């Protein structure tokens, strides 16, 4: 009976997500609610046309959708631009649906396999995957059609390799993810201890190869534009609701100065603790995810899909017979899985409530350090 409860719950989740997707996808495809996908698509067109990749897309958006004042622009690192550029060879709608479909498949697969890796039954794995579809972070990701699902997949592959003591392979997977979004480099930092140090080497080598390849494809001008203009203009998003970094939190509370102070304090406290106490593979991935998202200047709502398998890992280790652990898990799931910006009439309450995911990331780090290292050495992977 319990088996069918899990499978039935997953089926309900899939139906609910399908209704959501059927309602929201057309808005993104016809320009009523333009997501960030145009940054990938038109950036790729520019690359194949030999034009500068980075810069305003207002002209392209107005020509295709008739929408004026589009204020986003290609902002991803050069390897990401090169990776997604082939999407622009397809019709726009086809490319959009292809990337969105890939994100759904990746999320379902990673969540299910994470559960199985931890020893959950197939039915529980299916239920976890279904629940992941309904998270606020994933629904936001799939409608805006970002590529963090690829980072999620690479992160999972690195974690799985690390659990099997494939330290070099873990470094390669995490090096790839770092090339795509930069902040996953914190996972590589977690490999600096002696027995896993080879992973730092393979990760750095992967980054170097991808960097050289991207430079060869994009050219010096585009790479320089990313380093000087794109990174430099990111400050416009500090303090924005939906950006949950410590820098953004402090900026929203008071000023960018306070944001940098909080980020600096966070780095001084969290990184040494991470290096000292994140010994086991589960700790390296979960704590590294929390630290990366807290310290990255930009830590958007869609980035929180990286916390979904982390919640599964922590949930597997908490003792849910204890009231404190049940509340701990509930708080983590609520803040990192199902939270969104909440706006009140007054500014301060809006900030304090809307940045709940920031508190959740801190709690996730604490859970990773305190609860994922209780039994000493590396666990044996579950039999699939």
Secondary structure as a PSIPRED ss2 file (coil, helix, strand):
# PSIPRED VFORMAT (PSIPRED V4.0)

   1 X C   1.000  0.000  0.000
   2 X H   0.000  1.000  0.000
   3 X H   0.000  1.000  0.000
   4 X H   0.000  1.000  0.000
   5 X H   0.000  1.000  0.000
   6 X H   0.000  1.000  0.000
   7 X H   0.000  1.000  0.000
   8 X H   0.000  1.000  0.000
   9 X H   0.000  1.000  0.000
  10 X H   0.000  1.000  0.000
  11 X H   0.000  1.000  0.000
  12 X H   0.000  1.000  0.000
  13 X H   0.000  1.000  0.000
  14 X H   0.000  1.000  0.000
  15 X H   0.000  1.000  0.000
  16 X H   0.000  1.000  0.000
  17 X H   0.000  1.000  0.000
  18 X H   0.000  1.000  0.000
  19 X H   0.000  1.000  0.000
  20 X H   0.000  1.000  0.000
  21 X H   0.000  1.000  0.000
  22 X H   0.000  1.000  0.000
  23 X H   0.000  1.000  0.000
  24 X H   0.000  1.000  0.000
  25 X H   0.000  1.000  0.000
  26 X H   0.000  1.000  0.000
  27 X H   0.000  1.000  0.000
  28 X H   0.000  1.000  0.000
  29 X H   0.000  1.000  0.000
  30 X H   0.000  1.000  0.000
  31 X C   1.000  0.000  0.000
  32 X C   1.000  0.000  0.000
  33 X C   1.000  0.000  0.000
  34 X C   1.000  0.000  0.000
  35 X C   1.000  0.000  0.000
  36 X C   1.000  0.000  0.000
  37 X H   0.000  1.000  0.000
  38 X H   0.000  1.000  0.000
  39 X H   0.000  1.000  0.000
  40 X H   0.000  1.000  0.000
  41 X H   0.000  1.000  0.000
  42 X H   0.000  1.000  0.000
  43 X H   0.000  1.000  0.000
  44 X H   0.000  1.000  0.000
  45 X H   0.000  1.000  0.000
  46 X H   0.000  1.000  0.000
  47 X H   0.000  1.000  0.000
  48 X H   0.000  1.000  0.000
  49 X H   0.000  1.000  0.000
  50 X C   1.000  0.000  0.000
  51 X C   1.000  0.000  0.000
  52 X C   1.000  0.000  0.000
  53 X C   1.000  0.000  0.000
  54 X C   1.000  0.000  0.000
  55 X C   1.000  0.000  0.000
  56 X E   0.000  0.000  1.000
  57 X C   1.000  0.000  0.000
  58 X H   0.000  1.000  0.000
  59 X H   0.000  1.000  0.000
  60 X H   0.000  1.000  0.000
  61 X H   0.000  1.000  0.000
  62 X H   0.000  1.000  0.000
  63 X H   0.000  1.000  0.000
  64 X H   0.000  1.000  0.000
  65 X H   0.000  1.000  0.000
  66 X C   1.000  0.000  0.000
  67 X C   1.000  0.000  0.000
  68 X C   1.000  0.000  0.000
  69 X C   1.000  0.000  0.000
  70 X C   1.000  0.000  0.000
  71 X C   1.000  0.000  0.000
  72 X C   1.000  0.000  0.000
  73 X E   0.000  0.000  1.000
  74 X C   1.000  0.000  0.000
  75 X C   1.000  0.000  0.000
  76 X C   1.000  0.000  0.000
  77 X C   1.000  0.000  0.000
  78 X H   0.000  1.000  0.000
  79 X H   0.000  1.000  0.000
  80 X H   0.000  1.000  0.000
  81 X H   0.000  1.000  0.000
  82 X H   0.000  1.000  0.000
  83 X H   0.000  1.000  0.000
  84 X H   0.000  1.000  0.000
  85 X H   0.000  1.000  0.000
  86 X H   0.000  1.000  0.000
  87 X H   0.000  1.000  0.000
  88 X H   0.000  1.000  0.000
  89 X H   0.000  1.000  0.000
  90 X C   1.000  0.000  0.000
  91 X C   1.000  0.000  0.000
  92 X H   0.000  1.000  0.000
  93 X H   0.000  1.000  0.000
  94 X H   0.000  1.000  0.000
  95 X H   0.000  1.000  0.000
  96 X H   0.000  1.000  0.000
  97 X H   0.000  1.000  0.000
  98 X H   0.000  1.000  0.000
  99 X H   0.000  1.000  0.000
 100 X H   0.000  1.000  0.000
 101 X H   0.000  1.000  0.000
 102 X H   0.000  1.000  0.000
 103 X H   0.000  1.000  0.000
 104 X H   0.000  1.000  0.000
 105 X H   0.000  1.000  0.000
 106 X H   0.000  1.000  0.000
 107 X H   0.000  1.000  0.000
 108 X H   0.000  1.000  0.000
 109 X H   0.000  1.000  0.000
 110 X H   0.000  1.000  0.000
 111 X H   0.000  1.000  0.000
 112 X H   0.000  1.000  0.000
 113 X H   0.000  1.000  0.000
 114 X H   0.000  1.000  0.000
 115 X H   0.000  1.000  0.000
 116 X H   0.000  1.000  0.000
 117 X H   0.000  1.000  0.000
 118 X C   1.000  0.000  0.000
 119 X C   1.000  0.000  0.000
 120 X C   1.000  0.000  0.000
 121 X C   1.000  0.000  0.000
 122 X H   0.000  1.000  0.000
 123 X H   0.000  1.000  0.000
 124 X H   0.000  1.000  0.000
 125 X H   0.000  1.000  0.000
 126 X H   0.000  1.000  0.000
 127 X H   0.000  1.000  0.000
 128 X H   0.000  1.000  0.000
 129 X H   0.000  1.000  0.000
 130 X H   0.000  1.000  0.000
 131 X H   0.000  1.000  0.000
 132 X H   0.000  1.000  0.000
 133 X H   0.000  1.000  0.000
 134 X C   1.000  0.000  0.000
 135 X C   1.000  0.000  0.000
 136 X H   0.000  1.000  0.000
 137 X H   0.000  1.000  0.000
 138 X H   0.000  1.000  0.000
 139 X H   0.000  1.000  0.000
 140 X H   0.000  1.000  0.000
 141 X H   0.000  1.000  0.000
 142 X H   0.000  1.000  0.000
 143 X H   0.000  1.000  0.000
 144 X H   0.000  1.000  0.000
 145 X C   1.000  0.000  0.000
 146 X C   1.000  0.000  0.000
 147 X C   1.000  0.000  0.000
 148 X H   0.000  1.000  0.000
 149 X H   0.000  1.000  0.000
 150 X H   0.000  1.000  0.000
 151 X H   0.000  1.000  0.000
 152 X H   0.000  1.000  0.000
 153 X H   0.000  1.000  0.000
 154 X H   0.000  1.000  0.000
 155 X H   0.000  1.000  0.000
 156 X H   0.000  1.000  0.000
 157 X H   0.000  1.000  0.000
 158 X H   0.000  1.000  0.000
 159 X H   0.000  1.000  0.000
 160 X H   0.000  1.000  0.000
 161 X H   0.000  1.000  0.000
 162 X H   0.000  1.000  0.000
 163 X H   0.000  1.000  0.000
 164 X C   1.000  0.000  0.000
 165 X C   1.000  0.000  0.000
 166 X C   1.000  0.000  0.000
 167 X H   0.000  1.000  0.000
 168 X H   0.000  1.000  0.000
 169 X H   0.000  1.000  0.000
 170 X H   0.000  1.000  0.000
 171 X H   0.000  1.000  0.000
 172 X H   0.000  1.000  0.000
 173 X H   0.000  1.000  0.000
 174 X H   0.000  1.000  0.000
 175 X H   0.000  1.000  0.000
 176 X H   0.000  1.000  0.000
 177 X H   0.000  1.000  0.000
 178 X H   0.000  1.000  0.000
 179 X H   0.000  1.000  0.000
 180 X H   0.000  1.000  0.000
 181 X H   0.000  1.000  0.000
 182 X C   1.000  0.000  0.000
 183 X C   1.000  0.000  0.000
 184 X C   1.000  0.000  0.000
 185 X H   0.000  1.000  0.000
 186 X H   0.000  1.000  0.000
 187 X H   0.000  1.000  0.000
 188 X H   0.000  1.000  0.000
 189 X H   0.000  1.000  0.000
 190 X C   1.000  0.000  0.000
 191 X C   1.000  0.000  0.000
 192 X C   1.000  0.000  0.000
 193 X C   1.000  0.000  0.000
 194 X H   0.000  1.000  0.000
 195 X H   0.000  1.000  0.000
 196 X H   0.000  1.000  0.000
 197 X H   0.000  1.000  0.000
 198 X H   0.000  1.000  0.000
 199 X H   0.000  1.000  0.000
 200 X H   0.000  1.000  0.000
 201 X H   0.000  1.000  0.000
 202 X H   0.000  1.000  0.000
 203 X H   0.000  1.000  0.000
 204 X H   0.000  1.000  0.000
 205 X H   0.000  1.000  0.000
 206 X H   0.000  1.000  0.000
 207 X H   0.000  1.000  0.000
 208 X H   0.000  1.000  0.000
 209 X H   0.000  1.000  0.000
 210 X H   0.000  1.000  0.000
 211 X H   0.000  1.000  0.000
 212 X H   0.000  1.000  0.000
 213 X H   0.000  1.000  0.000
 214 X H   0.000  1.000  0.000
 215 X H   0.000  1.000  0.000
 216 X H   0.000  1.000  0.000
 217 X H   0.000  1.000  0.000
 218 X H   0.000  1.000  0.000
 219 X C   1.000  0.000  0.000
 220 X H   0.000  1.000  0.000
 221 X H   0.000  1.000  0.000
 222 X H   0.000  1.000  0.000
 223 X H   0.000  1.000  0.000
 224 X H   0.000  1.000  0.000
 225 X H   0.000  1.000  0.000
 226 X H   0.000  1.000  0.000
 227 X H   0.000  1.000  0.000
 228 X H   0.000  1.000  0.000
 229 X H   0.000  1.000  0.000
 230 X H   0.000  1.000  0.000
 231 X C   1.000  0.000  0.000
 232 X H   0.000  1.000  0.000
 233 X H   0.000  1.000  0.000
 234 X H   0.000  1.000  0.000
 235 X H   0.000  1.000  0.000
 236 X H   0.000  1.000  0.000
 237 X H   0.000  1.000  0.000
 238 X C   1.000  0.000  0.000
 239 X C   1.000  0.000  0.000
 240 X C   1.000  0.000  0.000
 241 X C   1.000  0.000  0.000
 242 X C   1.000  0.000  0.000
 243 X E   0.000  0.000  1.000
 244 X C   1.000  0.000  0.000
 245 X C   1.000  0.000  0.000
 246 X H   0.000  1.000  0.000
 247 X H   0.000  1.000  0.000
 248 X H   0.000  1.000  0.000
 249 X H   0.000  1.000  0.000
 250 X H   0.000  1.000  0.000
 251 X H   0.000  1.000  0.000
 252 X H   0.000  1.000  0.000
 253 X H   0.000  1.000  0.000
 254 X C   1.000  0.000  0.000
 255 X C   1.000  0.000  0.000
 256 X H   0.000  1.000  0.000
 257 X H   0.000  1.000  0.000
 258 X H   0.000  1.000  0.000
 259 X H   0.000  1.000  0.000
 260 X H   0.000  1.000  0.000
 261 X H   0.000  1.000  0.000
 262 X H   0.000  1.000  0.000
 263 X H   0.000  1.000  0.000
 264 X H   0.000  1.000  0.000
 265 X H   0.000  1.000  0.000
 266 X H   0.000  1.000  0.000
 267 X H   0.000  1.000  0.000
 268 X H   0.000  1.000  0.000
 269 X H   0.000  1.000  0.000
 270 X H   0.000  1.000  0.000
 271 X H   0.000  1.000  0.000
 272 X H   0.000  1.000  0.000
 273 X H   0.000  1.000  0.000
 274 X H   0.000  1.000  0.000
 275 X H   0.000  1.000  0.000
 276 X H   0.000  1.000  0.000
 277 X H   0.000  1.000  0.000
 278 X C   1.000  0.000  0.000
 279 X C   1.000  0.000  0.000
 280 X C   1.000  0.000  0.000
 281 X H   0.000  1.000  0.000
 282 X H   0.000  1.000  0.000
 283 X H   0.000  1.000  0.000
 284 X H   0.000  1.000  0.000
 285 X H   0.000  1.000  0.000
 286 X H   0.000  1.000  0.000
 287 X H   0.000  1.000  0.000
 288 X H   0.000  1.000  0.000
 289 X H   0.000  1.000  0.000
 290 X H   0.000  1.000  0.000
 291 X H   0.000  1.000  0.000
 292 X H   0.000  1.000  0.000
 293 X H   0.000  1.000  0.000
 294 X H   0.000  1.000  0.000
 295 X H   0.000  1.000  0.000
 296 X C   1.000  0.000  0.000
 297 X C   1.000  0.000  0.000
 298 X C   1.000  0.000  0.000
 299 X C   1.000  0.000  0.000
 300 X E   0.000  0.000  1.000
 301 X H   0.000  1.000  0.000
 302 X H   0.000  1.000  0.000
 303 X H   0.000  1.000  0.000
 304 X H   0.000  1.000  0.000
 305 X H   0.000  1.000  0.000
 306 X H   0.000  1.000  0.000
 307 X H   0.000  1.000  0.000
 308 X H   0.000  1.000  0.000
 309 X H   0.000  1.000  0.000
 310 X H   0.000  1.000  0.000
 311 X H   0.000  1.000  0.000
 312 X H   0.000  1.000  0.000
 313 X H   0.000  1.000  0.000
 314 X H   0.000  1.000  0.000
 315 X H   0.000  1.000  0.000
 316 X H   0.000  1.000  0.000
 317 X H   0.000  1.000  0.000
 318 X C   1.000  0.000  0.000
 319 X C   1.000  0.000  0.000
 320 X C   1.000  0.000  0.000
 321 X C   1.000  0.000  0.000
 322 X C   1.000  0.000  0.000
 323 X H   0.000  1.000  0.000
 324 X H   0.000  1.000  0.000
 325 X H   0.000  1.000  0.000
 326 X H   0.000  1.000  0.000
 327 X H   0.000  1.000  0.000
 328 X H   0.000  1.000  0.000
 329 X H   0.000  1.000  0.000
 330 X H   0.000  1.000  0.000
 331 X H   0.000  1.000  0.000
 332 X H   0.000  1.000  0.000
 333 X H   0.000  1.000  0.000
 334 X H   0.000  1.000  0.000
 335 X H   0.000  1.000  0.000
 336 X H   0.000  1.000  0.000
 337 X H   0.000  1.000  0.000
 338 X C   1.000  0.000  0.000
 339 X C   1.000  0.000  0.000
 340 X C   1.000  0.000  0.000
 341 X C   1.000  0.000  0.000
 342 X C   1.000  0.000  0.000
 343 X C   1.000  0.000  0.000
 344 X C   1.000  0.000  0.000
 345 X C   1.000  0.000  0.000
 346 X C   1.000  0.000  0.000
 347 X H   0.000  1.000  0.000
 348 X H   0.000  1.000  0.000
 349 X H   0.000  1.000  0.000
 350 X H   0.000  1.000  0.000
 351 X H   0.000  1.000  0.000
 352 X H   0.000  1.000  0.000
 353 X H   0.000  1.000  0.000
 354 X H   0.000  1.000  0.000
 355 X C   1.000  0.000  0.000
 356 X H   0.000  1.000  0.000
 357 X H   0.000  1.000  0.000
 358 X H   0.000  1.000  0.000
 359 X H   0.000  1.000  0.000
 360 X H   0.000  1.000  0.000
 361 X H   0.000  1.000  0.000
 362 X H   0.000  1.000  0.000
 363 X H   0.000  1.000  0.000
 364 X H   0.000  1.000  0.000
 365 X H   0.000  1.000  0.000
 366 X H   0.000  1.000  0.000
 367 X H   0.000  1.000  0.000
 368 X H   0.000  1.000  0.000
 369 X H   0.000  1.000  0.000
 370 X H   0.000  1.000  0.000
 371 X H   0.000  1.000  0.000
 372 X C   1.000  0.000  0.000
 373 X C   1.000  0.000  0.000
 374 X C   1.000  0.000  0.000
 375 X C   1.000  0.000  0.000
 376 X C   1.000  0.000  0.000
 377 X C   1.000  0.000  0.000
 378 X C   1.000  0.000  0.000
 379 X C   1.000  0.000  0.000
 380 X C   1.000  0.000  0.000
 381 X C   1.000  0.000  0.000
 382 X C   1.000  0.000  0.000
 383 X C   1.000  0.000  0.000
 384 X C   1.000  0.000  0.000
